C-alpha cells in the first residue's frame, strides 16, 4: 500500500518537477515569444521573432514581469538588442530572492533605449549559481519595435575655413 501511495505521489508531482525554471510573463508591452520556462539555449531558444511585435516609445519606462518556477540561487539579468537578437546590452540585474511558495513572481522597471529599431528584443536570463564556475542559464525573450522619442540630432553645420591666398 505504501508503495502505491509513493508511486502516486511521484506521478502526481512529476509535471511540477519537470516544469522548468523561469519565463517572462505578458504585461504592458511584453509578449513573450514562448511560455516555455525551460529554454536553455541562448539568446532566445532558437525561436523565431514575433511577426507583429508591439510598438513602443524609445526612452520609455517598461514594467517587466516574470516568474521563477523552480527555486535556484542566483540572479536575473535583463538585456536589450536592437539588432535581431545580437549585440545585447545589459539594462538591469536583479537578485533571485529565495523562499516562499512557488512560483516566485518578480517585476522590475527598465528604461528602454531611446532608439529607432524594427527588430528589438528584450531578453531575460536566469543565472543559477549553484556551480559558480559554470552557472546554468535559462532564457526568455520578447520582441518589440521602438520609435525614438526625440528625433536624431542634426549634425551642426561647420562653415568652411577660408585660407589666405
C-alpha positions as CSV (number, residue, x, y, z in Angstrom):
1,X,0.0,0.0,0.0
2,X,2.8,2.4,0.9
3,X,4.5,1.7,-2.5
4,X,1.2,2.6,-4.3
5,X,1.0,5.9,-2.4
6,X,4.6,6.8,-3.1
7,X,4.2,5.9,-6.8
8,X,1.0,8.0,-7.0
9,X,2.9,11.0,-5.4
10,X,5.7,10.6,-7.9
11,X,3.3,10.5,-10.8
12,X,1.3,13.4,-9.4
13,X,4.4,15.6,-8.8
14,X,6.3,14.7,-12.0
15,X,4.7,17.5,-14.1
16,X,5.6,20.0,-11.4
17,X,9.2,18.7,-11.1
18,X,9.8,19.0,-14.9
19,X,8.0,22.3,-15.3
20,X,11.3,24.2,-15.8
21,X,12.7,27.4,-14.3
22,X,11.8,30.9,-15.4
23,X,9.9,32.8,-18.1
24,X,8.7,36.3,-19.0
25,X,5.0,37.0,-18.4
26,X,2.8,39.1,-20.6
27,X,2.4,42.7,-19.4
28,X,2.2,46.1,-21.0
29,X,4.5,46.0,-24.0
30,X,5.7,42.5,-23.3
31,X,4.5,39.5,-25.3
32,X,6.9,36.6,-24.7
33,X,8.0,34.5,-27.7
34,X,7.2,31.4,-25.7
35,X,5.5,30.3,-22.5
36,X,8.2,27.6,-22.0
37,X,10.2,28.3,-18.9
38,X,12.9,25.7,-19.7
39,X,14.8,27.3,-22.6
40,X,18.5,26.7,-22.1
41,X,19.8,27.8,-25.5
42,X,20.5,31.5,-26.0
43,X,19.9,34.0,-27.0
44,X,16.2,33.2,-27.3
45,X,16.0,29.4,-27.7
46,X,16.2,29.4,-31.5
47,X,12.6,30.6,-31.6
48,X,11.6,32.9,-34.4
49,X,10.9,36.6,-33.7
50,X,7.2,37.6,-33.4
51,X,5.6,38.6,-36.7
52,X,3.7,41.6,-35.1
53,X,5.7,42.9,-32.2
54,X,4.2,45.7,-30.1
55,X,5.2,49.3,-30.9
56,X,6.8,51.2,-28.0
57,X,8.5,54.5,-27.5
58,X,12.2,54.6,-27.1
59,X,13.2,56.0,-23.7
60,X,10.0,54.9,-22.0
61,X,10.0,53.0,-18.8
62,X,8.7,49.5,-19.1
63,X,7.4,47.2,-16.3
64,X,8.9,43.7,-16.9
65,X,7.3,40.8,-15.0
66,X,8.4,37.1,-14.8
67,X,8.1,34.1,-12.7
68,X,10.5,31.5,-11.3
69,X,9.0,28.0,-11.3
70,X,11.9,26.1,-9.7
71,X,13.9,27.7,-6.9
72,X,17.6,28.3,-7.5
73,X,20.2,30.7,-6.0
74,X,21.4,33.3,-8.5
75,X,20.2,36.4,-10.2
76,X,18.2,37.7,-13.2
77,X,19.7,39.8,-16.0
78,X,17.6,41.8,-18.4
79,X,19.2,42.7,-21.8
80,X,18.2,44.7,-24.9
81,X,19.1,44.1,-28.5
82,X,18.2,46.5,-31.3
83,X,19.6,44.1,-34.0
84,X,17.9,40.8,-34.4
85,X,18.9,39.0,-31.2
86,X,22.5,40.2,-31.3
87,X,24.7,42.8,-29.6
88,X,22.7,42.7,-26.3
89,X,23.3,45.4,-23.7
90,X,22.5,45.0,-20.0
91,X,19.6,47.0,-18.7
92,X,19.2,45.5,-15.2
93,X,20.5,42.9,-12.7
94,X,18.0,41.6,-10.1
95,X,18.9,39.2,-7.3
96,X,17.0,35.9,-7.0
97,X,15.1,36.1,-3.7
98,X,14.8,32.7,-2.2
99,X,12.0,31.3,0.0
100,X,8.2,31.2,-0.1
101,X,5.7,29.4,-2.2
102,X,6.4,28.6,-5.8
103,X,6.2,30.0,-8.3
104,X,8.0,33.2,-7.3
105,X,6.7,36.4,-9.0
106,X,9.1,39.2,-10.0
107,X,8.9,42.6,-11.6
108,X,11.2,45.5,-12.2
109,X,11.1,48.6,-14.3
110,X,13.6,49.2,-17.0
111,X,14.2,52.2,-19.3
112,X,14.2,51.3,-23.0
113,X,17.0,52.9,-25.1
114,X,15.8,55.9,-27.0
115,X,16.4,54.5,-30.5
116,X,14.5,53.5,-33.6
117,X,14.5,49.8,-34.3
118,X,12.2,47.4,-36.0
119,X,13.7,44.2,-34.6
120,X,14.3,44.9,-30.9
121,X,14.5,42.1,-28.3
122,X,14.1,42.2,-24.6
123,X,15.9,39.2,-23.0
124,X,15.6,37.7,-19.5
125,X,18.4,35.4,-18.4
126,X,18.1,33.4,-15.2
127,X,21.7,32.9,-13.9
128,X,21.7,29.9,-11.5
129,X,24.8,30.0,-9.3
130,X,24.9,26.5,-7.6
131,X,28.1,26.0,-9.5
132,X,29.7,29.5,-9.7
133,X,32.4,28.3,-12.1
134,X,29.8,27.1,-14.6
135,X,26.4,28.7,-13.9
136,X,23.3,27.3,-15.7
137,X,21.3,29.8,-17.8
138,X,17.7,29.9,-18.8
139,X,16.4,32.4,-21.4
140,X,13.1,34.1,-22.2
141,X,12.6,36.8,-24.9
142,X,10.1,39.4,-26.0
143,X,10.1,41.3,-29.3
144,X,9.2,44.9,-29.9
145,X,9.6,47.8,-32.3
146,X,10.8,51.2,-30.9
147,X,10.3,54.7,-32.2
148,X,12.7,57.2,-30.7
149,X,11.0,59.8,-28.6
150,X,13.3,62.5,-29.9
151,X,14.5,62.9,-33.5
152,X,18.0,62.1,-34.2
153,X,20.2,65.2,-33.7
154,X,21.2,67.0,-36.9
155,X,24.9,67.5,-37.1
156,X,26.0,71.1,-36.8
157,X,26.9,72.9,-40.0
158,X,30.6,73.8,-39.9
159,X,31.4,76.7,-42.2
160,X,34.3,76.1,-44.5
161,X,37.6,77.5,-43.4
162,X,38.9,80.2,-45.7
163,X,42.7,80.0,-46.3
164,X,44.5,83.1,-47.3
165,X,45.9,83.1,-50.9
